[in-house]
Amino acid sequence: MAKLWKIFSFLIVLAVCLGLTLAPGISWAQPQPPAGTVGLWAHVPGHPGDSVVRILPGESFDMDITVTNPHALGLIGTSVYMEFDGSLLNVAAIVDSPDWPDTLPDNWNNTTGWLTQAGGVGVPVTPITSTTVQHAVVHFTSTGVGGTTTVSFTNNATLGYFTRVDNGTGKDVLDWSAVQNFTVMIGEPPAGISANPSSLSFTTNEGENPPNQTLQVCNGGGAVLDWSLSDGDTAWLGETPTSGSLGEDECEDVTVSVDVTGMEAGDYSATITITGSVVPVSLHIESAAPVGPASVSASGLSITPQQIQPGEEVTISINVANTGGETGSYNAVLYINGVVEDSQSVSVAAGASKNVIFTVNKSQAGVYDVSLAGQSGQFEVVSGGGWFGGGLSTGGIIAIVVVVIALIVGLFLILRGRRRET
């Protein structure tokens, strides 16, 4: 027993040493995002607001990717895709925490500037609100060149990488309003107020306001500084807030919105001035595509079950879809053996579909031909039959009588033969 205990103790010490060797300097203690959010958070410990990282050329830092999930729907899967400026930052390694098991290998490309990471983890029976479900650590190194880049969660259909959170039903439940990206500033901190990004660009269609964008105002000086902004009274631009006060290395987010009401297709420009910093803003409005007429069609005839007993129900359904640009109507007429059995009229919105369902029952045995929306099928009503089915036909009764007579005659002949032998 003493020998086994020594071996067991040695294995424990060895495991701890290996763990420390494989993940040097990495702590899995994570900050908690706001309760009830579903999202992805990029957190860099030791930096103001966790939204701005200021480093010198050649320095390194660790970024924690944190995933939250308040849904309690079995397993969740997470797929993360992030972009950055590969000329300023390089990924050295991605280390997964114990609660983020890999389902796909980690991957990154420092030339074009992207990284991807995926995993899956179970959730408890009760909903998770503010508890970290999964996280990983990305080790970044500066290339030694000064500049500013945003490390942001996004999607890339060309590469086939998408940022999403699966609640176990295959549905993406990621709340993009809960996604937190961050900015990396490489070089000596500037003195005074600065704005990031250095320009904003909006694109939308006529009559549709584009999504809001965030402009970050930062104080790179050594004292508390006030700031204010102006857009030259541009009617289609809005900003919140428009002024504030920041301490050293503090930053504040300004929400920039665009209202295209009454504006025609074309290109527009404006300028936001923030205490000496000038941020150009461009807006491109595409012509609205003409709305096409309704285009309604039916497909997918279903007959269930296809064989029933007399009096049982058959469900007959068909899917009606509208691929046009306006609401349309459809009159579904059900024929049984060429005779109208029932009809339903449905209204279907543009781009939507509805399932039209009929319920039919027949008491007479036989095969019934079904026709609905130009599609055809069959169902069969089979008699209960047998000794216990009831409702025998005349032919069935005659057949039973013949069989009984034959049995009686056969039994008579057998008994008569035995008497002669005796």
N, C-alpha and C positions, 0 to 999 in steps of 0.2 A: 504493500500500500504506500509506504514512504517513497519508494522508487517511482511509482505512478504519479504521486503528487509533485515530485521534483520535475518530471517530464512536463506535466501540465503547467507548472509555474514558468518553465523555460519557454513554452509555446506562447503564453500570455505576454511575456516580456518581448519576445521576438515580434509578435503582432503589433504591439505598441510602437516599437522602433521602426518597423516598416511603414506604419501609418505616418509617423512623423517625417520619415525620409521622403515619402512619395508626395506629401502635401506640405512643404515647408512654409511657415509664415501665414497660412490660410486659416482664418477663423470663420466658423459657420454661424456665429451669432449675427442675426439679421434684424434690421429695423422693420417695424410693422407698418404696412401701408394702411390707408384709411379703411375702417370696417365696412364690409359689404361690397367692396370693389372686386371686379374680375379683371385682372390686367397683368401687365408685365412692367416691372420697375427696375431701372438701372440705377444702382446705388454705388457711390464711391466714398468709402469711409474717410472722414477727416477733411472733407471739402465742403464749403459753405452751401447749404441748401440742397446738397446732393444733386444739383443741376448744372453746376459749373465746376470744372476741374482746371486748376491753373498749375502748370508744371514748367520746369525749365527744360530746354533742349537736352535730350539724352536721358531724361528721367523715366521711371516706370511707375505704374500704379495698377491696382487690382480693381476690377469692376464686378460687383455682385449683380447677377440677374435673379430677380425674385418674382415668383408667380403666385398669385392669390386666386382662390376659387371658392365662392360661398355655396356652390351647388353640391348636393349630396346625391349624385346620380351615378353610382358605380365608379368605374375607372375613368380617369381623365387622361388625355394625351396632350402634350404641349410641343409645339414646333416654334422655334425662335429663329428669325433671320434679322441681322443687323448690318447696317452699312456705316462706313467711316472713310476718311481720306487716307488711303494707303501710303501717300507720300509723307504724311505726318505721323501716323501711328502704324504699328505692326502688332499682330497677335502672336504672343510667344507660346501660350498654352491655354487650354480650357479644362478646368477641373470640376467634375461633378460632385455635388454633395451626396451623402449617403441616401437622402430622401428623393434623389432625382435619378432613378435607374435609366441607363441608356437603352433606347430601342433602335436608334440610328447612330452611326458614328459622328463625332464632332468633326467639323470641317471649316476651313477658312482660306481666304486668298488675300494676301497682303499687297498684291500688285493692283488688283481692282478695288480692294477694300471692302470685304464682307466676311461675315462669319455666320455659321448656322449650328444649332444645337436642338436636339429633340429628346423627349423622354415621356414616361407615363408613370402615374402613381395612383394608388387607391385613395379614396376619401372615406371618412367615418360615416356612420348612419346619420348623425346630426350635422346640419349645414355648417361649413367653415365660414367665418366672417372675417376675422382679422389674423388668423393663424397662417403662417407661411406654409405653403404646401410643397413647393419645390424651389431650389435655387442652385446656381452654379457660379463659379468664379472664372472670369476671363482676365488673363495677365497681359496687359498692354505695355509696350515699350515705345518711347518716342524715337523717331528716326534721327533726331538731332537737328531737325529743321523747324524754325519757328512758324507759327500760323495758328489758325482756328478751324476746328472741325466739329461737326455734330455726330455723335454716335447714336443712331436712331433705329428703332424697330420699324420694319417696313416689309414689303413683299417684293418678290422678283419672279414673275411668271416665266421669264426666259430660262432662268436656272431651275425653276420648279420648286423654289423654297418659299414658304409662306409662314407668317407669324399668326398663330391661332391657338385657341384653347378649346379642347373637345370635352364636353360634359359627359361623354360615355355613350351618347346617342348618335355620334357622327356630326353633331351640330356645333358650329363655331360660336362660342359664347363670350368671346373676347370683347370687353368693353374698351374701345379705343380711347375713350375719355379718361380712362384710368392708366393709360400707358404713359410712363415717364421716361423721356430721353434725357440726355445731358450733353453739354458742350465742353470741349477740351480746348483750353487756350495755352499754347506753348510759347514760352518766351517771358521776358520781363514784364510784370504787370504794368499796364498803361496808367498814366496819372489821370484821374478824373473819370467822368461818366462816359461809358461806351455802350453801343447797341449791337446786338447779334440776333439774327444774321444781318449782313451788311445791306441786303436788299430783299424785297418781298415780291412774289409773282403770283397772281390769281388768274385762273382760267375757268370759264363757266359758259352756260348756254343762255340765250335770251330768256328773261323771266325767272331764272334760277340763281339764287344767291350761292356763291361758293362757300366751302367750309372756312371757318375762322382760322387764322394763323396766330402764332405766338412770337412776339418780339421781346427779347430779353434785354433789360437795362441793368448794367452792372457798374459798380464803383471800384475802380482799380487803384484809387488813391489811398492815402493813409489817414483820412479823417472822414467824418460824417459829411456827406454832400447832398444837397437838394437837386432834384431834376424835374423837368417839365417838358412836354412835347406839344407840337403843333403840326397840323397837316395842311395849313393854308386855307382852311374852311372848304376843303374838298367835299362836295355833297355826298358822294358815294362811299366815303371812308368814315370809319368809326373806330375809336380806341378807348380801352378801359384798363387801368386808370390812365389819367393824363398827367399826373405829377406824383411826387413822393419824396422820401428821404432814405438814403442808403448809407450804412456803415461800411467800413473797410472790407473789401472783397465780398460784399453782399450784392445780391441780384434780385430783381423783381420782374415778373412776367407781365407783359402788356398784351391783351387780346385785341387783335386787329380784325375788324369785320368789314365786309363789303355789301352794299345794298344796290342792286342793279335795277330796281323798280323804275320803269319808264325809259330805260337806256336801250339804245339800239346796238346791234352787232358792230364790233369794231375794236380798236385798241385805244386804251386810255392810260394816262400816267399821272403820278402825283409824287409828292415828297413829304416824308415825315422827318421833322427836325427835333432831335432830342438833346437839348443843352449842348449844342455844338456838333453833335453827330448827325449826319445826313443819311437817311435811308430811302433810296428810290423805291417806288411802288408801281408795278405795272399790272394792268388788267386787260385780259383778252376775252371778248364776248363772242361766242359762236352764234350763227343764225339758228333759230329753232327749227328743227325738222318738222315738216308738215305732218299732221296727224292723219293716218290712213283710216279708211272705213273699217267697220267690224268684219271679222272673218271667222265665222263659227263653223265648226265641224265636229262630228261625233266619231268615236273609235273605241275599240276595246270591249266588244260585246262579251258579257259574262253571264252564264246560266248555271246556277248552283242550287241544289244538286241536279244532276242530269238524269237521275232515276229516282222515282218516288213511289209511294203507295197511294192508293186513291184517297183524296181529301188532304194530303200533305201539301205544303207550300213550296213553290219554286221561286227563287229570287233571280230576276233578270235585270241587269244593269248595263249602262253604257256611259262613257266619259265624254262630256261635251266641253270643248276648249275654244277659246276666242284668241286668235293670234293677231287680231287687228288692233287698231288704235282707238276704237270707240266701243262702248257697251253694245252688245248684240243679244238677240233672242233666238231661241231654237224650240221648235215644237217636235217633241219625240213621240212618234206613234208606234205602238206595239201591235203587231199582227200575230195571231195564233191560227195556224192552218188557213192563212189567207184572209181571215176576218179580223177587223179591228177589235182588239181586246181592251185597250186603254190608251190614254195619251197624257202627256205632261208638257207644259210650256215653261221654259226656264230662261232667266235673264243672266247673261255672263258678262262680267266686266272685262275691259281690255287687258289682255295678258293673263287672264284667270281661267279656271276650269271648274266644272261641277260634275258630280256623279249623279245621274238620273236612275232611280231605282223603282222597279215594278215588282209587285208580289202577286203570284198567280197560283191557284189551286184547281185541280181537275179531279173528278171522281170516276170518270170513265177510263178504263184501261186502254192503252194504245200509245203510239208515237205522235208527238205534237211538234209541228214545224213552227219555228220562231223567226220572225223578221222584224228588225228594229234598226232604223237609220241606214237602210241599205245593206245591213249585215244579217246573216242568217245562222241559225243553229237549231238544235233539237233537244227535247227532253222526253222521257218515257214514263208513263204511268203503268206500273205492273200490278196485276191482281195479287191479293194476299195468297190465294190458292191453298192446296193441301187440305188436310182433314180439319184444321182448326182455323182456316182463313175465312170461312163463311162465304156466302154469295157465289156458290158454284154455278157455272153456266150449265145449260141443258146438255151440251156435249160432254162436260165433265161428269155429270150425273150418270149418263148412259155408259161412259167408259168404266165407271166404278161398278155399275150393275153387271156389265159383261165380265169384269175381272172376278167378281164374287161368284157368278154362275160357273165360270171356268174352274174356280177352286173347289166348288161343291162337286162338280162332275168328276174332277180329278180324284178327290177324296173317296167318292163312291166307287170308282173303278179300282182303287187300291184296296179297299175293304173287301170288295167282291172277289178279287184275285186271291186274297189270303184265305177266304172261306173255301174256295175250290181246292186249295192246297191241303187244307185240313180234312 
